[in-house]
Amino acid sequence: NGKGRPAMNLEVVDGRRMQQNGTAPPRGQATGEGEELSGKVHEVNAEKGHGFLKTDDGKSYFCHFRDVRGGTLIHGTTMKFRLGVTGDGRDKAIKVYDPAQVHFSALNQSQGEPIC
């Protein structure tokens, strides 16, 4: 994966991603699914510091403000993100950014990710 972390083999158990040894991956660790997803901010709780992103297929992903690069969550905004895992094994949005706020000159060409 280019970051020196070993790839994780996960399986879904009762709707949660679990490692082969039956435990959830470490909090916030990428699941190995490198695909970038797109979703609209459909709920924001500024008091608690988190929100939810909904993809076109109707799935909703938790997103903490600390996982948003170079901005914040604004209701109705389309954001790009990758999948991570919460402490209890559920999917969450990580490496979240607003593609409308990223300039092509700011892209890290070696990884194809924005530098925010």
C-alpha positions in Angstrom: 0.0 0.0 0.0 3.0 2.3 -0.2 2.9 3.4 3.5 4.8 0.6 5.1 1.7 -1.0 6.6 0.9 -4.6 5.9 -2.2 -5.4 3.9 -5.1 -6.5 6.0 -7.3 -9.5 5.2 -10.8 -8.6 6.5 -14.1 -10.4 6.5 -17.5 -9.1 7.3 -19.1 -10.5 10.4 -22.5 -9.2 11.5 -22.1 -6.1 9.4 -18.6 -5.3 10.8 -15.2 -5.8 9.2 -13.1 -8.2 11.3 -9.6 -9.4 11.0 -8.9 -13.1 10.5 -8.2 -13.5 14.3 -11.8 -12.2 15.0 -10.8 -8.7 16.3 -11.6 -5.4 14.7 -8.6 -3.6 13.0 -6.9 -0.8 15.0 -9.1 2.4 15.1 -8.9 4.4 11.9 -6.7 1.9 10.1 -7.3 1.6 6.4 -9.0 -1.5 5.3 -6.9 -2.1 2.2 -9.7 -1.0 -0.1 -7.8 1.7 -2.0 -10.8 2.8 -4.1 -11.7 6.5 -3.6 -15.4 7.0 -2.9 -17.6 10.0 -3.4 -20.5 11.0 -1.1 -22.6 14.0 -0.1 -22.6 15.4 3.4 -26.1 14.6 4.7 -25.7 15.1 8.4 -23.4 17.3 10.5 -23.1 17.5 14.3 -20.7 20.4 14.9 -21.1 20.0 18.7 -19.8 16.4 18.6 -17.3 17.1 15.7 -18.6 14.6 13.2 -21.0 14.0 10.3 -22.1 11.4 7.8 -21.4 11.1 4.1 -23.9 9.2 1.9 -22.8 7.6 -1.4 -25.0 7.3 -4.5 -25.8 3.7 -3.6 -27.3 4.9 -0.3 -24.6 3.8 2.1 -23.8 6.2 4.9 -20.3 6.6 6.4 -19.3 8.2 9.7 -16.7 11.0 9.4 -14.9 12.8 12.2 -13.9 16.4 11.6 -10.2 15.4 12.2 -10.4 13.2 9.1 -11.3 16.1 6.8 -8.3 17.6 5.0 -8.2 21.3 4.4 -11.8 22.2 5.3 -14.9 21.1 7.1 -18.1 19.2 6.5 -20.9 21.4 5.0 -24.4 19.9 4.4 -24.9 19.0 0.7 -21.3 19.2 -0.3 -19.9 16.3 -2.3 -16.7 15.0 -0.8 -14.1 12.4 -1.8 -12.8 9.8 0.7 -11.3 6.5 1.4 -12.5 3.8 3.8 -11.2 3.3 7.3 -12.5 1.3 10.3 -13.9 2.5 13.6 -12.8 1.0 16.9 -15.8 -1.4 16.8 -15.1 -2.5 13.2 -17.6 -0.4 11.2 -16.6 1.4 8.1 -15.8 5.1 8.3 -14.6 7.9 6.0 -11.0 8.9 6.2 -8.8 11.1 4.1 -11.9 13.2 3.3 -11.6 16.3 1.1 -13.7 18.6 -1.1 -12.6 18.1 -4.7 -13.9 21.5 -5.6 -11.2 23.0 -3.2 -8.3 21.0 -4.6 -6.1 22.5 -7.4 -4.5 20.1 -9.8 -1.1 21.5 -8.9 -1.6 20.4 -5.4 -1.9 16.7 -6.2 0.8 14.3 -5.1 1.5 12.6 -8.4 3.1 9.6 -6.8 0.0 8.7 -4.8 -2.7 10.6 -6.7 -4.0 12.1 -3.4 -4.4 15.8 -2.7 -2.0 17.6 -0.4 -4.2 19.7 1.9 
